[in-house]
């Protein structure tokens, strides 16, 4: 990973780590961030990945809401498991882009 030591400390270990701060940033979809009084834009790519993550969360929620009427175990294998995998992938992509963007912004703020 290209994360700095500070960010590596937040994500230490080999297990998945879903940081609530990332979910909050995803939900807010701020188009800019202020660091040391300077405004820095968030890229369209990162904002797009935030939207994709939100869609994955909504899709899983809809599946789970519909699952209350289904007792078929295949429903989970064919519906919920792939939705969880898609959400996990969307989270990882957003997390990487967002953190790398924050690192670049912090570097610019130091200059």
N, C-alpha and C positions, 0 to 999 in steps of 0.2 A: 504494500500500500504506500501511496505517496503522502499520506497524512503526516503532519508534523507531530512532534513528541507529545504536545498537549492534546491533540485529537486522538492520537494512539492510546493515550492514557484513558480517555473516555470510552474507548472501544476495546480495551484490553481483553485478552482471552480468546478462545476459539468459538465460544458459543454465540448464537445470535443475540444481538442487543438492540432492542427497539427503543431508542431514546425518545421520551415524550416531547423533548424540545424540537426534534425534527418533525414530529407530527404537527406540533403547533405551528412551526414555520410553514409547513405544507398547507395547512388550513388557511393561514393568513394570506399567503401568496403576495407578500409585499414585493413591489417591483423595484424597491431600492432599500438600502441599508445605510445607516449613518454610523461612521466610525471616526472618532476624534474630530467631530464636527464636519467631516466631509461626506457628501452623499455619493454612494456607489450603486450603480444599477445592478439588478439581478438579471442574468441572461434569460433570453426567451427559452432556451433549451431547458434550463433549470425550472422555469415556471411551467413549461410543458410537462416535464416529468412530475411536478407536483400535481398537476391536473390528472395525469395518468394514475398516480397513486391514489388520489381521491376517488377516481372511478373504480379502481380495484376494491377499495374499502366499501363503497356503496354496493357494488356487485355482490361481494361476499355477504354483506348485510341482508340484501334482498334474498339471496339463496337461503340464508339461515332463517329468515322470516317465513319463507315458503316451506322450510323443512319441517315445520310443526305439523303439517298435514301429511307428511310422507314418512312411512315406516320402512320403506324400501332401503336396504343397506347400499344398493347400487347408486342411489341418489347421492350419497356421500362420496362414493368412489368416483362417480362421473361428474358430479357438480361441485361439491365443496372442496375436495382435494385439489383439483386443478385451480379453483379460485384462490385457495390459500397459496399455492405455488406462484400464481400470477401476482398476488399481493406481495409476496416475499421478494420476487424479482423487481417489482415496481419500487418497493421500499429501498432495496439495495442500490438501484440505479439513481434514485432521487438522493439518497444519503451521500453517495459518492460525489455526484455533481455539486450538491449544495455545499458539502464540506470543502471540496476543492475550490469552490468559488469563494467561500469565506477565507480560506488560506490566502488566496490571491488578493483579496480585499485587504486583509491584514498586512500583507507585504507592501501593498501600495500605501497604506496608511503610515507605515514606518518610514517611507521615503521622504 
